[in-house]
Amino acid sequence: MNNKPNIEESWYKILKEEFEKPYFLEINKKINDDLSSWIIIYPKIEDMFNAFEKTHFDDIKVVILWQDPYHWKWQAQWFCFSVPDWIKIPPSLRNIYKELNRSLLLDIPKSWNLIPWAREWVFLLNAILTVQAGKPASHAKIWWEKFTDYIIKTISDNKHWVIFLLWWSFANGKKSLIDTSKHYILETTHPSPFSAHRGFLWSDCFKKTNDILKKEWKKEINWRI
């Protein structure tokens, strides 16, 4: 990974000082060490910041947070929960679509790629931006969360009326970074088959998001893929 990551300019202005801090240089060193040892990293390094490319800082309406990228070949994209169209749909994403179908009567799509949401100004952020192939959470302790915690707090400090969808205990742990006097938090369980029935399904989180946007005189999210 280069010292100056490949990132969209509006984000680069916000994050430039973070890229120069010792902890981020440690992230850079760890990833480069892995690559030098022929360890496969997902997503591809040149794609690592594509979520920032598709959803610019000034345009963010909604933030969806997940822990780290998928760790199997071809699955990992730069958007949380998203996978390429030719990959078998992961169970959590299937439950996301089930809730969209139930709550908003949207058809279950044939595409699993969430780029259309990013273009609707939904920021799909992995708290940990990289992972070693086949090893979930393998980069959980290389300072990525310090970086993404800064991003979450920067969004909170510099914007108004952003809706944060926090879908499990890991994401809920980020609440302290969000100023609830000027932002909205919608909490529920993870959409995983192990927990979706305990809150996520029947949560109406997508409908509630659009209700909030209407209340704030903002254009609703088109959740259709």
C-alpha positions as CSV (number, residue, x, y, z in Angstrom):
1,M,0.0,0.0,0.0
2,N,1.3,3.4,-0.9
3,N,1.9,6.2,1.7
4,K,-0.7,8.2,-0.2
5,P,-3.7,5.9,-0.6
6,N,-5.8,6.0,-3.8
7,I,-8.8,7.9,-2.4
8,E,-11.3,10.4,-3.7
9,E,-10.1,14.0,-3.2
10,S,-12.8,15.2,-0.8
11,W,-12.1,12.3,1.5
12,Y,-8.3,12.8,1.1
13,K,-8.6,16.4,2.4
14,I,-10.3,15.1,5.5
15,L,-8.0,12.1,6.1
16,K,-4.7,13.5,4.9
17,E,-3.4,14.0,8.4
18,E,-4.5,10.6,9.5
19,F,-2.5,9.0,6.7
20,E,0.6,10.6,8.1
21,K,0.2,9.5,11.7
22,P,2.4,6.7,13.2
23,Y,-0.5,4.3,13.6
24,F,-1.5,4.5,10.0
25,L,2.1,4.0,8.9
26,E,1.9,0.8,11.0
27,I,-1.2,-0.3,9.1
28,N,0.7,0.4,5.9
29,K,3.7,-1.6,7.1
30,K,1.7,-4.6,8.2
31,I,-0.1,-4.8,4.8
32,N,3.1,-4.5,2.9
33,D,4.7,-7.1,5.1
34,D,1.9,-9.5,4.3
35,L,2.1,-8.9,0.6
36,S,5.9,-9.3,0.7
37,S,5.3,-12.7,2.3
38,W,2.9,-13.7,-0.5
39,I,-0.1,-13.5,1.9
40,I,-3.3,-12.8,-0.1
41,I,-5.2,-9.7,1.1
42,Y,-8.8,-8.9,0.4
43,P,-10.0,-6.7,-1.2
44,K,-7.3,-5.8,-3.7
45,I,-5.2,-3.0,-2.4
46,E,-6.0,-0.7,-5.3
47,D,-9.7,-1.2,-4.4
48,M,-9.5,-0.7,-0.7
49,F,-11.0,2.8,-0.6
50,N,-13.6,2.4,-3.4
51,A,-16.4,2.8,-0.9
52,F,-15.1,6.4,-0.4
53,E,-14.9,6.8,-4.2
54,K,-18.6,6.0,-4.7
55,T,-20.0,7.9,-1.7
56,H,-18.3,11.3,-1.2
57,F,-18.2,12.8,2.2
58,D,-20.5,15.8,1.5
59,D,-23.3,13.5,0.1
60,I,-23.6,10.9,2.9
61,K,-27.2,10.4,4.1
62,V,-26.9,6.9,5.7
63,V,-24.0,4.9,7.2
64,I,-24.1,1.1,7.4
65,L,-21.3,-0.4,9.4
66,W,-19.9,-3.9,9.3
67,Q,-16.8,-5.5,10.9
68,D,-14.4,-6.6,8.1
69,P,-14.5,-7.8,4.4
70,Y,-15.5,-11.3,3.3
71,H,-12.4,-13.5,3.5
72,W,-13.0,-15.9,0.7
73,K,-11.8,-15.6,-2.9
74,W,-13.9,-13.4,-5.2
75,Q,-16.3,-12.5,-2.3
76,A,-14.7,-9.4,-0.8
77,Q,-15.7,-6.1,-2.2
78,W,-15.0,-2.6,-0.8
79,F,-18.6,-2.2,0.4
80,C,-19.8,-3.9,3.5
81,F,-22.2,-6.9,2.9
82,S,-21.8,-6.5,-0.9
83,V,-20.5,-9.3,-3.2
84,P,-20.1,-9.5,-7.0
85,D,-23.1,-10.7,-9.0
86,W,-21.6,-14.1,-9.9
87,I,-20.9,-15.1,-6.2
88,K,-23.4,-17.1,-4.2
89,I,-25.4,-14.7,-2.0
90,P,-24.2,-14.8,1.6
91,P,-26.8,-15.6,4.2
92,S,-26.7,-12.2,5.9
93,L,-27.3,-10.4,2.6
94,R,-30.2,-12.7,1.8
95,N,-31.8,-11.7,5.1
96,I,-31.3,-8.0,4.2
97,Y,-33.2,-8.6,1.0
98,K,-35.9,-10.5,2.9
99,E,-36.5,-7.5,5.1
100,L,-36.6,-5.2,2.2
101,N,-39.1,-7.4,0.5
102,R,-41.3,-7.7,3.6
103,S,-41.1,-4.1,4.7
104,L,-41.0,-2.2,1.4
105,L,-42.4,-4.9,-0.9
106,L,-39.3,-4.8,-3.1
107,D,-38.6,-7.8,-5.2
108,I,-35.6,-10.0,-4.2
109,P,-33.0,-8.9,-6.8
110,K,-30.8,-11.1,-8.9
111,S,-27.8,-8.8,-8.2
112,W,-25.9,-9.0,-4.9
113,N,-23.8,-5.9,-5.6
114,L,-24.7,-2.9,-3.4
115,I,-23.1,-0.3,-5.6
116,P,-26.6,1.2,-6.3
117,W,-26.9,1.9,-2.6
118,A,-23.5,3.7,-2.6
119,R,-24.8,5.9,-5.4
120,E,-27.8,6.7,-3.3
121,W,-25.4,8.2,-0.7
122,V,-25.4,5.2,1.6
123,F,-21.9,4.9,3.0
124,L,-21.1,1.1,3.4
125,L,-18.2,1.0,5.7
126,N,-16.2,-1.9,7.0
127,A,-14.6,-1.0,10.3
128,I,-11.6,-3.1,9.3
129,L,-10.8,-2.5,5.7
130,T,-8.7,-5.5,4.9
131,V,-8.5,-9.2,5.7
132,Q,-6.1,-12.1,5.0
133,A,-7.6,-14.8,2.7
134,G,-9.5,-17.4,4.6
135,K,-8.8,-15.8,8.0
136,P,-11.7,-13.6,9.3
137,A,-10.8,-10.7,11.5
138,S,-7.1,-11.4,10.8
139,H,-6.4,-7.6,10.5
140,A,-8.6,-6.7,13.5
141,K,-5.6,-5.6,15.6
142,I,-3.6,-3.5,13.1
143,W,-5.2,-0.2,14.0
144,W,-7.9,-0.1,11.3
145,E,-10.6,0.6,13.9
146,K,-8.7,3.7,15.1
147,F,-8.8,4.9,11.5
148,T,-12.5,4.1,10.9
149,D,-13.5,5.4,14.4
150,Y,-12.0,8.7,13.3
151,I,-14.1,8.5,10.1
152,I,-17.3,7.9,12.0
153,K,-16.6,10.7,14.5
154,T,-15.7,13.1,11.7
155,I,-19.0,12.3,9.9
156,S,-20.8,13.0,13.2
157,D,-18.9,16.2,14.0
158,N,-19.2,17.8,10.6
159,K,-22.6,16.7,9.2
160,H,-26.2,16.8,10.4
161,W,-29.1,14.4,10.3
162,V,-27.1,11.3,9.1
163,I,-28.8,8.0,9.9
164,F,-26.5,5.4,11.3
165,L,-27.8,1.8,10.9
166,L,-26.1,-0.3,13.7
167,W,-26.9,-3.9,13.2
168,W,-25.2,-5.8,16.0
169,S,-23.2,-5.5,19.2
170,F,-19.9,-4.7,17.3
171,A,-21.6,-1.8,15.4
172,N,-23.6,-0.7,18.5
173,G,-20.2,-0.3,20.3
174,K,-19.7,2.7,18.0
175,K,-22.6,4.7,19.5
176,S,-20.3,6.8,21.6
177,L,-18.7,8.3,18.5
178,I,-22.1,9.7,17.3
179,D,-23.7,12.9,18.5
180,T,-27.3,11.8,18.9
181,S,-28.5,15.4,19.3
182,K,-28.0,15.9,15.6
183,H,-28.0,12.4,14.1
184,Y,-30.2,9.3,14.1
185,I,-29.3,5.8,15.2
186,L,-31.4,2.8,14.3
187,E,-30.2,-0.3,16.1
188,T,-31.1,-3.9,15.6
189,T,-29.5,-7.4,15.6
190,H,-27.1,-8.6,12.9
191,P,-28.9,-10.0,9.7
192,S,-27.0,-13.3,10.1
193,P,-29.2,-16.4,10.3
194,F,-28.0,-16.8,13.9
195,S,-29.6,-13.5,15.0
196,A,-31.8,-12.0,12.3
197,H,-35.0,-13.5,13.8
198,R,-34.2,-11.8,17.2
199,G,-34.6,-8.3,15.8
200,F,-33.4,-7.6,12.3
201,L,-36.3,-9.3,10.5
202,W,-39.4,-7.2,11.1
203,S,-37.3,-4.2,12.2
204,D,-38.5,-2.0,9.4
205,C,-35.0,-0.3,9.5
206,F,-35.1,0.6,5.8
207,K,-38.7,2.0,6.0
208,K,-37.8,4.0,9.1
209,T,-34.7,5.4,7.4
210,N,-36.8,6.7,4.6
211,D,-39.4,8.1,7.1
212,I,-36.6,10.0,8.8
213,L,-35.3,11.4,5.4
214,K,-38.9,12.5,4.5
215,K,-39.1,14.2,7.9
216,E,-35.9,16.1,7.3
217,W,-37.0,17.1,3.8
218,K,-34.4,14.9,2.1
219,K,-34.8,12.6,-0.8
220,E,-35.6,9.0,0.2
221,I,-33.2,6.2,-0.5
222,N,-34.1,4.0,-3.4
223,W,-33.3,0.6,-1.9
224,R,-34.1,-1.3,-5.0
225,I,-31.1,-3.0,-6.6
